[in-house]
Structure formats: C-alpha cells, structure tokens
Amino acid sequence: MRKLRLPRTALVTAGTVLLASAAAAVAMPAGAAAAGCAVNYAVASQWQGGFGANVTITNLGDPVSGWTLTWSYGAGQTVTQAWSATVTQSGANVTAKNVDYNGSIPTNGTASFGFNGAWTSSNPAPTSFALNGVTCTGGTAPTTSPTSSPTPTPTPTSSPSTPPPNGPADITVNTATKYQTVDGFGAAVSIWGGAWSTAETQTLVGLGPNQLGLSIVRTGLSPVSSEWGTQVSALKTAKSYGSNVKIMASPWTAPAAWKTNNSRTNGGKLKTDHYDDYANHLNSYVQYMRNQGVTIDVTSVQNEPDWHPDYDSMDWSGTELQTFVREQGAKVQNTKLMVAEAVNLNYGYTDPTLNDAAARNNIGYIGGHLYGTEAAGRLKPYTLAQQYNKPVWMTEWNLHEADGSGSNIWGNPSNAAVWNETLDDIMRTVHKSMESNWSAYVWWYGKRYYSFIGDGEAAYGTTAGAPLKRGYAFSQFAKYVRPGYQRVALTKSSKASPLEVTAYQGDGKVTLVILNRSTSAVNNAVIQAPQNVSKAEYVATSQNASAASQPAGVNGNQVSVNVGARSISTVVLTL
C-alpha cells in the first residue's frame, strides 16, 4: 500500500490548519523475516492542537489471530478517536486492540487502523512498538515530526513534495449524467409530546462540530387548533439556525365531528360534505404558522391513509385523495401539498392523483413510508412520479430491534448490535432511497433513545440532547448532501465493488457518501473527480468512531482515501 510522505518542513496555510512533517515509518530491513513484526506509523495530517494518524502492522512471523499493539508517547500526546481498532491510553502508554473484522494477520499480511489525537508543544513519532507483548524489531527508528508548533502565517512557507500519481481510479464521478435534486434528510419532532428545546434543535439542524445537519423537520398537524403552538419555538429555531431547512406538516386525523366514526382514533373516513372544511383546516394551520414566523414548506393531506390504529388516524382510498386534491387542494395556500404517505408507498394511494391533470397540478410532492416498501418491491424509482416531475419523499421509518426485549445499549457508542442495525438497515435504505431517485429521507423521531439524540430515558442509557451513534451515521448524508444538490453518476472498479456509493454536485463541490458494509477495509481507494480538486475533506463513522476526520491525499483530479470496514463515510471535494 502506497503511503503519502510529507516533508519535514511544514506547510502553513491561512488559519490554523498545518500540514506537518509528521510521517513516521518503521520499514523492514533486509534479513528481518524472523523479527516478528514491522509497523508503519504515519501522521497524515496535523493542525494546531490536533493530528490524524494511520498505523499499519505487518506480520513477519507466525499468523496472529488477534492482536494488541502498544507504544508510548514521549511528549504528552493523547488519542481522542479511533477507527478499525479499539484504542485506549493510560498516561503515556497507548494500547490498540483489534476489532472483529480486523482481527487476524497472516504471515506477511497486514492490519490497519487509524485515530485522531491531540498534541501541545511537540508531536514526535513513537520509536518502539510491541505486538502482543513482543517488541517489533523488523524496522528502523522512525523519522520524528517537528518538536514545536510552527507559527501560522497567511501564506505557505514551503510545499509538500508532489505525491506520485494515484493510478487507475476506483470511483469515477461523472457529473454530466444527472439524477434527482435532493430536498434533504430529516426527522420528526414529537407528534403528541413536548417540543425539542432550543439547544436540541440546534444540535439536530446545525452544521458545526457534533451537530447533525438535518434539513427537514416533520411536525404533526393537530385536529385541535389550541395545540398548534406547541412546536412553534422549535420550528422557528430550525428555520433560523439551520441552513435551508424545510418544515413538513402531517395530519393524523381531521376533527372527530367531520368523520364517519365521530372519533379522532381508529380510522374512520372524512365525510364528503366536510371536504371543504378540512381544506380550510389545513390552510388555517399553514397561515397560523406563517403568522408565527414559520413557513410550512410541505403539507401532507394525510399520514398513513391505509392504516387505522387505535390512536389518531383517518382512512382514505386513492380515489378519495384524488377527489379531495382536485376539488379542494387549491384552497391550501403558501405551501405545497403532498399525497399521501401510505404505509409502504402503495401506488394505489398516489397513482390516481398523478393520473388526473387537475389533481396533479394541486400537489408538489409524493410521499410514502418505508414500512414494508422494500419487501413489496417499491424501494425503487417511482416512474409515474418522475414522469410528472413530482419529487418522492420517504417521510417516515422507525426501526429499533437491536435491543431485543429492551436493554440500555443505546447510550453505548460502540455497541455492536446498535451499529450493525444502523449500518445494515437504516443507512443502507438511505443509500437505496437515493439510488431510487427519491429526493428526501425523513426518519421518525429525531429525539429518542434509539434515534439521533438521546431522550434521557433512564432504562435505555442515553443523555437527553446528546448525539447518538445513529445520529452521527445519518449526518454523513444529512450534513454534507445539502438541499439543492443533484445526484450524479459514477462508476466503480472491481476493487471498489464492496462499496455502496452515491455522488452529488452542488455549491462548487462533489460530495460522495460511501457505505462499506463488508468486513474488509478498502485502502487507497482512488476517487477521480471531473476536474482538479483544490481541497478534500473526509469524515467517517463506524462502530468505534463518530464523524471522525480522516486523511485524504489529493493529486490533481484524484483523491485517495482509506475506507474502513463496516463504516459510512463522506468525501467532500472542492473543485
């Protein structure tokens, strides 16, 4: 595996980022086959107070089924986050242990991991490593990094040596072929409970460190107008603090008196002689919110018209929705209507409206939920919606089977069951939704013990308002694929075949979201952009890392990254 080597003189850019002379390599000398192991320790990036390092172990002796690598720091450096290994520190002593997918090293084979760390006045590289308690003698002393922090200046004092060509591309982005425009990624506020606090809303929609970047907030449209004010503060915060955040309102039921069962619950249909009342009800909500300073961008006609549980609900057929939208839809002003959030995107609830020109002209969006959609064969492009240029939104899904009968696993950021469900079910379906040309993916509650931020419920071990692993994973899409970006085409080499990748263009950037659900890393994966790259940012989430910055090598229009096993990562290329 080729390693980028940085010069001993730092490249100092405007601001605080320092590309330092931090590569430290332990190479195998001739005749060292019996030495046991060799280690390559390379600080791929360094900035004021922090650094990112990659470590590769080469086994030169008997096969190793499980490994522990240890070393000591000589200048007070500390490890802050790690990926593809479990890294702990006690004083100067650092211990890195394999994780299940990175646990065996055959003779002459390798294992790789990485981490971020902090440093103060100096950052010398370690000079001695031990594998399973035996000193690695298959190498020479590493080159050390600068002993003190350079003083930042506005312009570079020297440039790193030009890296050799990356070689054949593993992921080639083709911006000439374009697909859907992305509206965003989001979650719902509590439909029947309290609102998000200001701080919680900022965590969910903000674009700063440890914020998740949601760009859609879904709220309930109560049949009782006195309840409309509950979410005003949170929605106003989302609009003002977030970037281009859309608000979507979903009604669960009309007022009981307008329904055939005279009840808010257990389904029941809207009486036809109250269709106009219901349209005015929806419009009144939108105008109320508008007067409070909250634009309701999207208003659904009905949440789950095909489901009549013993809580707020209302039944519709596809033709009834068509009739309502055709005859009453224009009465709902200053918003765009959506039809109609069927449980599994059942086309029978949306095709009639799409096939009726008058009804179709009164809607802006097609919506549906993900429950059973994949099993029904509808996690795919909705050709009729595409034909009439109606964006498809996935507006609800909720899955938390990882806890079985209910355990306090959700507050543990490294819990394997939580991570496996998050990566293999939730993030996989976000990827599939984007490949299906859908424009939005909206999860259920944003604040819940199994969701994006904790709710503080003691039995499940989360802290109220604190980001959870599932939130960090979702942010790999939400935070970096912004509203208005357009998905573009790409091709992959056989080396990149385990990776599930989508690419997007917007704001002068190309953004790739990469899922690696395999148990093997794909190292030195070369991404080819359509033009030269001026800057590359790489962030990854895995079982052992949460939105951790990763090194990325840039050479012209190519960028090389190491894609960790069982991870989701985002590469942002500024062109």
Secondary structure, 3 states (H helix, E strand, C coil): CCCCCCCCCCEECCCCEEECCCEEECCCCCCCCCCCEEEEEEEEEEECCEEEEEEEEEECCCCECCCEEEEECCCCCEEEEEECCEEEEECCEEEEECCHHHCCECCCCEEEEEEEEECCCCCCCCCCEEECCEECCCCCCCCCCCCCCCCCCCCCCCCCCCCCCCCCCCEEEEEEEEEEECCEEEEECCCCCCCCCHHHHHHHHCCCCCCCCCCEEEEECCCCHHHHHHHHHHHHHHHHHCCCCEEEEECCCCCHHHECCCCCECCCEECHHHHHHHHHHHHHHHHHHHHCCCCCCEEECCCCCCCCCCCECCECCHHHHHHHHHHHHHHCCCCEEEEEEECCCCHHHCHHHHCCHHHHCCCCEEEEECCCCCCCCCCCCCHHHHHCCCCEEEEECCCCCCCCCCCCCCCCCCCHHHHHHHHHHHHHHHHHHHHCCCCEEEEEECECCCCCEECCCHHHCCCECCECHHHHHHHHHHCCCCCCCEEEEEEECCCCCCEEEEEEEECCEEEEEEEECCCCCEEEEEEECCCCCCEEEEEEEECCEEEEEECCEEECCEEEEEECCCEEEEEEEEC
